[in-house]
């Protein structure tokens, strides 16, 4: 499967072009890609447009390493998306009650689109059936409640179009979202793509929780496009709205999962060699829970997916993923001894030297090594802070009762977390209320994680993972038809 002519990719915003265009530095984990004489002319500035087989190979490699992303608005439409051979996609909407929200969603869908509404054993099925009929949607009533995953699968079995749009009933879709996402399927290896999930502005969302959700929703994965893969900053996409290639889904979602089924599907697709993408250039607005009880319980429910995912994907579920040097740095700082800062500085210096050795010959290797080391150190400290305030909070509470060092570390972690998050914007929410919402969010999610661990009698979802790759400078080289060599840093 090769990328078609006309497919265009653009280097990720964080990818650095070094040594006069001979070297690319970026991706996740960070890679150093040396471009050979045949590969360099294929890039025009920060853009590559596929014109021949060599360009297709290089573009595919840049996509696979996360160094570049599809230039979605420049992509050709995939076969069947022009509607000449019938509608390209079917909308599959799982719903249980919520007829008002269902009607709001259906009113915004394109005329003539195939729509399957799967009623997941509503308590009052009549209003749901009436709304579906009023909008010309096909209704599939289920005799028993099977959960969102099972309901989507039931609808998927009725889909005859090349693509399926899974969208929850409490979502509102702008008109350009699905057509833009469909363009991504010009990549023959793409299985699933998702937009950015933002908060729907409603009268109820004007309160402090609604404003917090618009800033820090669990479903909002940020402004930057990404290749979705375990262990990366965007490791999953929420099933509130996704577009999928039907022939890539096999049996679809794991119906045994009532939560985390979207994470599981993303990871299974990636394990099968297919691509999943996050495209924030378009959005879907989600009607978030904004009453304290419903919001808190929903956050806790998200956490309960941790152990089932750990059973299915033991290497991918970890509350923190650290390189050896950064794990040692976090432990040194947590010790709060006189030697803590000198040891942390020494560990960072050693890491920087090793990274600089790998970057030699790229021009200013010391500066780039210092930047990468600093980013690694900040990430490590942030993950350590999250362990204290989110994933391990029951242990943190016990530690605070017995140790002044734990109290100091927890206070610093809580304040630093709010300070770093608050500077990115908070929808007008002041630092105090934002901080309260943030801590409640952590308390709820962490409670769900611990509940799932206790039920499963396993600590797998609570254990950090130390990896030897990351910024530990394990070298891995390869050369292909385009003359590229890759070194993982």
PAZA-624208 format. One record per residue (C-alpha): x negated, y, z; residue number from 1; residue in three letters; chain. Coordinates in steps of 0.5 Angstrom, whole numbers. Layout:
<nodes>
- X,Y,Z,NUM,ALA,A;
...
</nodes>
This chain:
<nodes>
- 0,0,0,1,UNK,A;
- -3,6,-2,2,UNK,A;
- -1,14,-2,3,UNK,A;
- 2,16,-8,4,UNK,A;
- -1,22,-13,5,UNK,A;
- 1,29,-10,6,UNK,A;
- 1,26,-3,7,UNK,A;
- -2,32,1,8,UNK,A;
- -5,32,8,9,UNK,A;
- -8,38,12,10,UNK,A;
- -13,37,18,11,UNK,A;
- -11,37,25,12,UNK,A;
- -12,44,28,13,UNK,A;
- -17,41,33,14,UNK,A;
- -21,38,28,15,UNK,A;
- -28,41,27,16,UNK,A;
- -31,42,20,17,UNK,A;
- -39,42,21,18,UNK,A;
- -45,42,17,19,UNK,A;
- -43,45,11,20,UNK,A;
- -37,41,10,21,UNK,A;
- -41,34,11,22,UNK,A;
- -38,32,18,23,UNK,A;
- -31,32,21,24,UNK,A;
- -30,32,28,25,UNK,A;
- -24,30,32,26,UNK,A;
- -18,25,32,27,UNK,A;
- -16,21,38,28,UNK,A;
- -21,18,41,29,UNK,A;
- -25,23,38,30,UNK,A;
- -29,21,32,31,UNK,A;
- -35,24,28,32,UNK,A;
- -33,23,20,33,UNK,A;
- -39,24,16,34,UNK,A;
- -37,25,8,35,UNK,A;
- -41,23,3,36,UNK,A;
- -42,26,-4,37,UNK,A;
- -36,23,-7,38,UNK,A;
- -32,25,-1,39,UNK,A;
- -34,32,0,40,UNK,A;
- -31,35,-6,41,UNK,A;
- -24,32,-5,42,UNK,A;
- -23,37,1,43,UNK,A;
- -21,43,-1,44,UNK,A;
- -22,48,5,45,UNK,A;
- -17,44,10,46,UNK,A;
- -13,41,5,47,UNK,A;
- -13,34,1,48,UNK,A;
- -8,33,-5,49,UNK,A;
- -8,26,-7,50,UNK,A;
- -10,26,-15,51,UNK,A;
- -14,19,-15,52,UNK,A;
- -15,12,-12,53,UNK,A;
- -21,16,-8,54,UNK,A;
- -17,21,-6,55,UNK,A;
- -12,16,-3,56,UNK,A;
- -17,12,1,57,UNK,A;
- -20,18,4,58,UNK,A;
- -13,21,6,59,UNK,A;
- -11,15,9,60,UNK,A;
- -17,14,13,61,UNK,A;
- -16,21,15,62,UNK,A;
- -9,20,17,63,UNK,A;
- -11,13,21,64,UNK,A;
- -16,17,25,65,UNK,A;
- -11,23,27,66,UNK,A;
- -16,28,24,67,UNK,A;
- -11,30,19,68,UNK,A;
- -3,30,18,69,UNK,A;
- 2,30,12,70,UNK,A;
- 3,37,10,71,UNK,A;
- 11,35,10,72,UNK,A;
- 13,41,6,73,UNK,A;
- 9,39,0,74,UNK,A;
- 10,32,0,75,UNK,A;
- 14,29,-6,76,UNK,A;
- 21,26,-4,77,UNK,A;
- 21,18,-3,78,UNK,A;
- 24,14,-8,79,UNK,A;
- 32,14,-7,80,UNK,A;
- 32,21,-3,81,UNK,A;
- 35,25,-8,82,UNK,A;
- 41,21,-8,83,UNK,A;
- 41,19,-15,84,UNK,A;
- 42,12,-13,85,UNK,A;
- 47,13,-7,86,UNK,A;
- 45,16,0,87,UNK,A;
- 38,15,2,88,UNK,A;
- 40,14,10,89,UNK,A;
- 46,12,14,90,UNK,A;
- 47,15,21,91,UNK,A;
- 48,10,27,92,UNK,A;
- 51,14,33,93,UNK,A;
- 51,10,40,94,UNK,A;
- 56,13,44,95,UNK,A;
- 60,11,51,96,UNK,A;
- 66,16,52,97,UNK,A;
- 63,23,50,98,UNK,A;
- 68,24,45,99,UNK,A;
- 67,32,45,100,UNK,A;
- 60,31,44,101,UNK,A;
- 61,26,39,102,UNK,A;
- 65,31,35,103,UNK,A;
- 60,36,36,104,UNK,A;
- 55,32,33,105,UNK,A;
- 59,29,27,106,UNK,A;
- 61,36,25,107,UNK,A;
- 54,38,23,108,UNK,A;
- 52,32,19,109,UNK,A;
- 52,33,11,110,UNK,A;
- 59,31,8,111,UNK,A;
- 59,24,4,112,UNK,A;
- 53,21,9,113,UNK,A;
- 55,14,11,114,UNK,A;
- 56,14,19,115,UNK,A;
- 57,8,23,116,UNK,A;
- 59,10,30,117,UNK,A;
- 58,4,35,118,UNK,A;
- 63,5,41,119,UNK,A;
- 59,1,47,120,UNK,A;
- 65,-1,51,121,UNK,A;
- 68,6,52,122,UNK,A;
- 72,6,59,123,UNK,A;
- 77,11,54,124,UNK,A;
- 76,8,47,125,UNK,A;
- 82,12,44,126,UNK,A;
- 79,19,44,127,UNK,A;
- 72,16,41,128,UNK,A;
- 76,12,36,129,UNK,A;
- 80,19,34,130,UNK,A;
- 74,23,33,131,UNK,A;
- 70,18,29,132,UNK,A;
- 77,17,24,133,UNK,A;
- 77,25,24,134,UNK,A;
- 70,25,21,135,UNK,A;
- 71,19,16,136,UNK,A;
- 66,15,20,137,UNK,A;
- 66,8,21,138,UNK,A;
- 67,5,28,139,UNK,A;
- 64,-1,31,140,UNK,A;
- 67,-2,37,141,UNK,A;
- 63,-7,42,142,UNK,A;
- 67,-12,47,143,UNK,A;
- 62,-11,52,144,UNK,A;
- 57,-6,54,145,UNK,A;
- 50,-7,52,146,UNK,A;
- 46,-1,53,147,UNK,A;
- 43,4,47,148,UNK,A;
- 38,-1,44,149,UNK,A;
- 44,-6,43,150,UNK,A;
- 49,-1,40,151,UNK,A;
- 43,1,36,152,UNK,A;
- 42,-6,33,153,UNK,A;
- 49,-7,32,154,UNK,A;
- 50,-1,28,155,UNK,A;
- 43,-3,24,156,UNK,A;
- 46,-10,22,157,UNK,A;
- 51,-6,18,158,UNK,A;
- 46,-1,15,159,UNK,A;
- 45,-2,7,160,UNK,A;
- 41,4,5,161,UNK,A;
- 34,4,5,162,UNK,A;
- 33,9,12,163,UNK,A;
- 37,9,18,164,UNK,A;
- 38,15,22,165,UNK,A;
- 39,14,30,166,UNK,A;
- 42,19,33,167,UNK,A;
- 45,20,40,168,UNK,A;
- 52,23,41,169,UNK,A;
- 49,29,46,170,UNK,A;
- 44,31,40,171,UNK,A;
- 46,37,35,172,UNK,A;
- 42,36,28,173,UNK,A;
- 40,42,24,174,UNK,A;
- 41,41,17,175,UNK,A;
- 34,41,15,176,UNK,A;
- 32,36,20,177,UNK,A;
- 33,29,17,178,UNK,A;
- 31,32,10,179,UNK,A;
- 25,34,12,180,UNK,A;
- 23,27,16,181,UNK,A;
- 25,23,10,182,UNK,A;
- 19,26,6,183,UNK,A;
- 15,23,11,184,UNK,A;
- 17,16,8,185,UNK,A;
- 12,18,2,186,UNK,A;
- 7,15,6,187,UNK,A;
- 8,7,5,188,UNK,A;
- 6,5,11,189,UNK,A;
- 10,10,15,190,UNK,A;
- 16,6,19,191,UNK,A;
- 19,11,24,192,UNK,A;
- 19,19,24,193,UNK,A;
- 22,23,30,194,UNK,A;
- 23,31,30,195,UNK,A;
- 21,35,36,196,UNK,A;
- 27,34,42,197,UNK,A;
- 29,41,44,198,UNK,A;
- 34,43,50,199,UNK,A;
- 41,45,47,200,UNK,A;
- 43,52,50,201,UNK,A;
- 50,51,53,202,UNK,A;
- 53,55,58,203,UNK,A;
- 51,50,63,204,UNK,A;
- 44,50,61,205,UNK,A;
- 43,57,64,206,UNK,A;
- 41,55,71,207,UNK,A;
- 34,54,74,208,UNK,A;
- 34,46,72,209,UNK,A;
- 37,48,65,210,UNK,A;
- 31,53,64,211,UNK,A;
- 26,48,67,212,UNK,A;
- 29,42,62,213,UNK,A;
- 28,47,56,214,UNK,A;
- 21,48,58,215,UNK,A;
- 18,41,61,216,UNK,A;
- 23,36,58,217,UNK,A;
- 21,29,58,218,UNK,A;
- 23,28,51,219,UNK,A;
- 20,35,48,220,UNK,A;
- 13,32,46,221,UNK,A;
- 10,39,44,222,UNK,A;
- 9,43,38,223,UNK,A;
- 3,39,35,224,UNK,A;
- 4,34,30,225,UNK,A;
- 1,27,31,226,UNK,A;
- 0,20,29,227,UNK,A;
- 4,16,35,228,UNK,A;
- 0,11,38,229,UNK,A;
- -1,8,45,230,UNK,A;
- -7,11,49,231,UNK,A;
- -6,18,45,232,UNK,A;
- -3,25,47,233,UNK,A;
- 3,23,44,234,UNK,A;
- 4,15,45,235,UNK,A;
- 11,15,44,236,UNK,A;
- 17,18,41,237,UNK,A;
- 24,19,44,238,UNK,A;
- 30,15,41,239,UNK,A;
- 35,21,42,240,UNK,A;
- 33,22,34,241,UNK,A;
- 29,18,30,242,UNK,A;
- 29,16,22,243,UNK,A;
- 26,9,21,244,UNK,A;
- 25,5,14,245,UNK,A;
- 30,-1,15,246,UNK,A;
- 26,-6,12,247,UNK,A;
- 20,-5,17,248,UNK,A;
- 25,-5,23,249,UNK,A;
- 26,-13,23,250,UNK,A;
- 31,-14,29,251,UNK,A;
- 30,-7,31,252,UNK,A;
- 30,-5,39,253,UNK,A;
- 29,-10,44,254,UNK,A;
- 36,-10,47,255,UNK,A;
- 34,-13,54,256,UNK,A;
- 31,-6,55,257,UNK,A;
- 36,-1,58,258,UNK,A;
- 31,4,58,259,UNK,A;
- 24,5,55,260,UNK,A;
- 26,1,49,261,UNK,A;
- 24,7,44,262,UNK,A;
- 17,6,47,263,UNK,A;
- 17,-1,46,264,UNK,A;
- 19,0,39,265,UNK,A;
- 14,5,37,266,UNK,A;
- 8,0,40,267,UNK,A;
- 11,-6,37,268,UNK,A;
- 11,-2,30,269,UNK,A;
- 4,0,31,270,UNK,A;
- 1,-6,33,271,UNK,A;
- 4,-9,27,272,UNK,A;
- -1,-4,23,273,UNK,A;
- 5,1,21,274,UNK,A;
- 5,8,22,275,UNK,A;
- 10,12,27,276,UNK,A;
- 9,20,26,277,UNK,A;
- 12,26,31,278,UNK,A;
- 14,32,26,279,UNK,A;
- 15,38,31,280,UNK,A;
- 16,42,24,281,UNK,A;
- 24,40,25,282,UNK,A;
- 28,40,31,283,UNK,A;
- 34,36,34,284,UNK,A;
- 37,40,40,285,UNK,A;
- 39,35,46,286,UNK,A;
- 44,37,51,287,UNK,A;
- 40,36,57,288,UNK,A;
- 43,34,64,289,UNK,A;
- 43,40,69,290,UNK,A;
- 46,38,75,291,UNK,A;
- 41,36,80,292,UNK,A;
- 44,29,82,293,UNK,A;
- 45,27,75,294,UNK,A;
- 38,30,73,295,UNK,A;
- 34,27,78,296,UNK,A;
- 38,20,77,297,UNK,A;
- 36,20,70,298,UNK,A;
- 29,22,71,299,UNK,A;
- 28,16,76,300,UNK,A;
- 31,12,71,301,UNK,A;
- 26,13,66,302,UNK,A;
- 21,11,71,303,UNK,A;
- 24,4,72,304,UNK,A;
- 22,2,65,305,UNK,A;
- 15,2,67,306,UNK,A;
- 14,-5,69,307,UNK,A;
- 18,-8,63,308,UNK,A;
- 14,-5,59,309,UNK,A;
- 8,-7,63,310,UNK,A;
- 10,-14,62,311,UNK,A;
- 11,-13,54,312,UNK,A;
- 5,-9,53,313,UNK,A;
- 0,-10,59,314,UNK,A;
- -6,-6,56,315,UNK,A;
- -2,0,54,316,UNK,A;
- 2,2,61,317,UNK,A;
- -3,5,66,318,UNK,A;
- -2,12,69,319,UNK,A;
- -9,14,68,320,UNK,A;
- -14,12,62,321,UNK,A;
- -21,14,64,322,UNK,A;
- -28,13,61,323,UNK,A;
- -33,11,67,324,UNK,A;
- -36,17,67,325,UNK,A;
- -30,21,68,326,UNK,A;
- -27,16,73,327,UNK,A;
- -33,17,77,328,UNK,A;
- -33,25,77,329,UNK,A;
- -26,24,79,330,UNK,A;
- -28,20,85,331,UNK,A;
- -34,25,87,332,UNK,A;
- -29,31,87,333,UNK,A;
- -24,27,91,334,UNK,A;
- -29,25,96,335,UNK,A;
- -30,33,98,336,UNK,A;
- -37,32,101,337,UNK,A;
- -43,37,100,338,UNK,A;
- -45,32,94,339,UNK,A;
- -39,32,91,340,UNK,A;
- -40,38,86,341,UNK,A;
- -47,37,84,342,UNK,A;
- -45,29,83,343,UNK,A;
- -40,32,78,344,UNK,A;
- -44,36,75,345,UNK,A;
- -49,31,74,346,UNK,A;
- -44,26,71,347,UNK,A;
- -42,31,66,348,UNK,A;
- -49,33,64,349,UNK,A;
- -51,26,63,350,UNK,A;
- -44,25,59,351,UNK,A;
- -46,32,55,352,UNK,A;
- -53,29,53,353,UNK,A;
- -50,23,51,354,UNK,A;
- -45,26,46,355,UNK,A;
- -50,31,44,356,UNK,A;
- -55,25,42,357,UNK,A;
- -49,22,37,358,UNK,A;
- -48,29,34,359,UNK,A;
- -55,31,32,360,UNK,A;
- -55,33,25,361,UNK,A;
- -49,37,25,362,UNK,A;
- -51,44,27,363,UNK,A;
- -50,46,34,364,UNK,A;
- -49,39,37,365,UNK,A;
- -50,42,44,366,UNK,A;
- -44,47,44,367,UNK,A;
- -40,41,41,368,UNK,A;
- -42,36,46,369,UNK,A;
- -41,41,52,370,UNK,A;
- -34,43,49,371,UNK,A;
- -32,35,49,372,UNK,A;
- -35,34,56,373,UNK,A;
- -31,40,59,374,UNK,A;
- -25,37,55,375,UNK,A;
- -26,30,58,376,UNK,A;
- -27,33,65,377,UNK,A;
- -21,37,65,378,UNK,A;
- -17,31,62,379,UNK,A;
- -20,27,68,380,UNK,A;
- -18,32,73,381,UNK,A;
- -11,33,71,382,UNK,A;
- -10,25,71,383,UNK,A;
- -12,25,78,384,UNK,A;
- -8,30,80,385,UNK,A;
- -2,27,77,386,UNK,A;
- -3,20,80,387,UNK,A;
- -3,24,87,388,UNK,A;
- 3,28,86,389,UNK,A;
- 7,23,81,390,UNK,A;
- 5,16,80,391,UNK,A;
- 3,15,87,392,UNK,A;
- 7,20,91,393,UNK,A;
- 9,15,96,394,UNK,A;
- 1,13,98,395,UNK,A;
- 0,20,98,396,UNK,A;
- 5,22,103,397,UNK,A;
- 2,17,108,398,UNK,A;
- -5,19,106,399,UNK,A;
- -3,26,108,400,UNK,A;
- -1,24,115,401,UNK,A;
- -7,21,116,402,UNK,A;
- -13,25,112,403,UNK,A;
- -14,33,112,404,UNK,A;
- -18,31,105,405,UNK,A;
- -12,28,102,406,UNK,A;
- -8,34,104,407,UNK,A;
- -13,39,101,408,UNK,A;
- -13,35,95,409,UNK,A;
- -5,34,94,410,UNK,A;
- -5,42,95,411,UNK,A;
- -10,43,90,412,UNK,A;
- -7,38,85,413,UNK,A;
- 0,41,86,414,UNK,A;
- -2,48,85,415,UNK,A;
- -6,47,79,416,UNK,A;
- -1,43,76,417,UNK,A;
- 4,49,76,418,UNK,A;
- -1,54,74,419,UNK,A;
- -3,50,68,420,UNK,A;
- 4,49,66,421,UNK,A;
- 7,56,68,422,UNK,A;
- 2,59,63,423,UNK,A;
- 5,56,57,424,UNK,A;
- 12,59,58,425,UNK,A;
- 18,57,63,426,UNK,A;
- 24,60,60,427,UNK,A;
- 24,66,65,428,UNK,A;
- 24,61,71,429,UNK,A;
- 19,64,76,430,UNK,A;
- 13,60,79,431,UNK,A;
- 17,58,85,432,UNK,A;
- 23,55,82,433,UNK,A;
- 19,52,77,434,UNK,A;
- 14,49,82,435,UNK,A;
- 20,46,86,436,UNK,A;
- 23,43,79,437,UNK,A;
- 16,40,77,438,UNK,A;
- 15,37,84,439,UNK,A;
- 23,34,84,440,UNK,A;
- 21,31,77,441,UNK,A;
- 15,28,79,442,UNK,A;
- 19,25,86,443,UNK,A;
- 24,22,81,444,UNK,A;
- 20,19,76,445,UNK,A;
- 15,16,81,446,UNK,A;
- 21,13,85,447,UNK,A;
- 23,10,79,448,UNK,A;
- 16,7,77,449,UNK,A;
- 15,4,84,450,UNK,A;
- 22,1,84,451,UNK,A;
- 21,-2,78,452,UNK,A;
- 14,-5,81,453,UNK,A;
- 17,-8,87,454,UNK,A;
- 23,-11,83,455,UNK,A;
- 17,-14,78,456,UNK,A;
- 13,-16,84,457,UNK,A;
- 7,-13,80,458,UNK,A;
- 2,-7,81,459,UNK,A;
- 1,-7,73,460,UNK,A;
- 5,0,72,461,UNK,A;
- 1,3,78,462,UNK,A;
- -6,1,76,463,UNK,A;
- -11,6,72,464,UNK,A;
- -15,4,67,465,UNK,A;
- -22,5,65,466,UNK,A;
- -24,4,58,467,UNK,A;
- -31,4,55,468,UNK,A;
- -29,7,49,469,UNK,A;
- -27,14,50,470,UNK,A;
- -32,19,51,471,UNK,A;
- -37,14,53,472,UNK,A;
- -41,14,46,473,UNK,A;
- -40,7,43,474,UNK,A;
- -42,8,36,475,UNK,A;
- -38,5,31,476,UNK,A;
- -40,6,23,477,UNK,A;
- -36,4,17,478,UNK,A;
- -37,6,10,479,UNK,A;
- -32,6,4,480,UNK,A;
- -30,7,-3,481,UNK,A;
- -30,15,-1,482,UNK,A;
- -37,15,2,483,UNK,A;
- -35,16,9,484,UNK,A;
- -39,14,15,485,UNK,A;
- -35,14,22,486,UNK,A;
- -38,15,29,487,UNK,A;
- -33,14,35,488,UNK,A;
- -35,19,40,489,UNK,A;
</nodes>
